[in-house]
Amino acid sequence: MEFGLILPSYRAGATKESIDASTDAAARLGWHSVFTTDHLLVEPSPRSQDYTTLFDALNTLAYLAARQPTIKLGASVVVVPMRNAVELAKELATIDALSKGRLIVGVGVGWNLTEFQHLGYGERFTRRGAYLTEAVTIWRQLWSGDTGAFHGQFHSWDEIRFAPLPVQGADVPIWFGGRDEAALRRAGRLGQGYHSSASGHDQLAVRIPIINAAAAEAGRPAPLISARVRVQFGPSGSAFYMLAGTPEQMVIEIRAFDEVGCGHMAFDFAETDPERCVALMERFDSEVLAAFR
C-alpha cells in the first residue's frame, strides 16, 4: 500500500504557504505522492462549498515539480470534458517532462452541469463520457510520438507535430474516477488506475470486480485501485465516508482497504493552515501509518 496526500490547494484559506508546507512534509515523511483538486467556476451551493479558493490543478503541479525532486505528482481529478483535450495533452506532457516522469493523471467526467455551462461547454455535458474516452485515446497517440492522422468524434487532423514527449511516454499513469457502471468499465478498459472518492472499502469491494472484468475483456492488466478519503481524528458525524475515529480504528480501516485490493490511498485532512496541516500529517504518520512500515 502506497500513501499520498490531497493537497490543501482548495477550500477557503488555501495559500501557497499551505501547499508548500504540506508538500514538504509529505516528502520528508516519505509519502508516495501529492494530489491537487480540480474545479474552475462553480456556483454557490452546498455541494460546491469546499471549492471557494482553488489553485489551478495543473499549474500547481508544475510549480511543485520544480520545488520537489522526488515525490510523485497527481491530479485528483482533472475534469477533462471542461477543457480542450489537445491543450491538456500538451500541458500534461510538459509537466511529466519537467518532473522527469513523476506525473499521475487522475481524470473524470465531472458532475456539475452549471459549471460546464459557465465555461461554455453545456452542450458537452451529456457527451462527457465519450469526450473523456476520445481525449485519453488522443493523449496516448500523441505521447507515444505518433504524428499520424486522428479522426474522432470531437477532434480531427492529418499529420501533425507534437513535442516534448512525456518522460513516461504513452504510459503516463491515467487513473479514472467515477462511481457508475459506465465509469467503472471505462477505468478497467482504459486506465492504469481507478481512483475513488468518499467511498469505503465495502463500496470498493463491489466496484473492483466490475473494473477487473472490463480490463480482462480488453486484454489489459487489472488497474491499480486508489482511494481518496477524508481523515478526521474522532467521530466523523458525516453522511459520506470518512476515515475517522481513533488511530487504532483507522489502522483497521486501512487494512480493510488493503484486503479488498486497494493499493494506494490519498488522505485529505480538510485543513488549510500550514502549521495545522503539518501537525495533522505528522500525527497521522506516527500514530496510524507507522503500523504499515
Secondary structure as GFF3:
##gff-version 3
##sequence-region A 1 293
A	DSSP	beta_strand	2	6	.	.	.	ID=ss1
A	DSSP	alpha_helix	16	28	.	.	.	ID=ss2
A	DSSP	beta_strand	33	36	.	.	.	ID=ss3
A	DSSP	three_ten_helix	46	48	.	.	.	ID=ss4
A	DSSP	alpha_helix	57	67	.	.	.	ID=ss5
A	DSSP	beta_strand	72	79	.	.	.	ID=ss6
A	DSSP	three_ten_helix	80	82	.	.	.	ID=ss7
A	DSSP	alpha_helix	85	98	.	.	.	ID=ss8
A	DSSP	beta_strand	103	108	.	.	.	ID=ss9
A	DSSP	alpha_helix	113	118	.	.	.	ID=ss10
A	DSSP	three_ten_helix	122	127	.	.	.	ID=ss11
A	DSSP	alpha_helix	128	143	.	.	.	ID=ss12
A	DSSP	beta_strand	150	151	.	.	.	ID=ss13
A	DSSP	beta_strand	156	157	.	.	.	ID=ss14
A	DSSP	three_ten_helix	169	171	.	.	.	ID=ss15
A	DSSP	beta_strand	174	176	.	.	.	ID=ss16
A	DSSP	alpha_helix	181	190	.	.	.	ID=ss17
A	DSSP	beta_strand	193	197	.	.	.	ID=ss18
A	DSSP	alpha_helix	201	217	.	.	.	ID=ss19
A	DSSP	beta_strand	224	233	.	.	.	ID=ss20
A	DSSP	beta_strand	242	245	.	.	.	ID=ss21
A	DSSP	alpha_helix	247	260	.	.	.	ID=ss22
A	DSSP	beta_strand	264	268	.	.	.	ID=ss23
A	DSSP	alpha_helix	274	287	.	.	.	ID=ss24
A	DSSP	three_ten_helix	289	292	.	.	.	ID=ss25
###
